[in-house]
Amino acid sequence: MFYVYFLRSINNPQKTYIGYTTNLQQRLDTHNSGGSVHTSVDRPWRLVVTIAFDTQEKAKNFEKYIKVGSGAAFAKKRFW
């Protein structure tokens, strides 16, 4: 499976992050251990939403959509 995931910082709740992975637990562990440049400052993180896709293409396309424009507005209204 291919996952798009939404994270929120526990210590800094206005900070959020959206990413893509094939191994959700390993990726969350990486974010929380400081292994990601983009999220190391605001750790620890908690998982807010996970959406699973059956193909990599669908997951990457959804991740791209949800990060900009109407997709970002949708995410703000429905997930955050």
N, C-alpha and C positions, 0 to 999 in steps of 0.2 A: 504494500500500500504506500501511497504518497500523501503526505500531510501538509496542510497549511495550518499554522498555529498562531495564536494571539497570546502575547504575554503582557502582564502588567507588573511594574516594579512594586514590591512590597513596601520598601522604604520611601519611595517617591512615586505615589500612585498616579500622578499625571503623566508619567513616562510609560509609553507602550511600545511594543515591538511586534511586527508581523514577519513570519519567516516560513520557510519550506524545508521539509526533511523527509527522509525515509525511515528514520529511527527516532521517534519522538522522545523517549526517555533519555537516550544518549544526548540528544540536542539540548534538552532542558538542563541536564547535568552540565553540559559545556557552558551554557549561559550562566548558570549559577556558580560555576567554579572560576569564572573570569576568563574563560577560553575564547570568548568572542569580543573583538575590539569594539563592536557597536553596542554591546550591552554590559560590559564589565563595570562601568562606573555606577550603574543604578541597580546592582544586584542586592539582594536576591530577587528572583522573578517567580511569579506564579502563573500557571496556565489558566487562561480565561476561556478560550474556545479552541477546539481542534476540529478540522474538517478533513475527512479522508476521501481520497480519489483513487480510482482504479488505474489511472495512467499518469505518468510524469507530466505529459503535456497539459492535461487538464489542471493539475495542481499548480504548475508554473504559471499558466494563463490566469488562474484565479488569484494567485498571489500578486501578480502584476496588476490585475484589475482592482483589487481591494486596496492597493496602496495609493491610488491616484483618482482624482475626479469624482465621478458619481459612485464609484466603488468605495472610496474613502468615506464619502458621506453616508453610504449604506452601513459601513462598518461602525462608524461613530454612533449612528442611531440605534443599531440592532445589537452590537456586541460590547460596546464600552459603556 
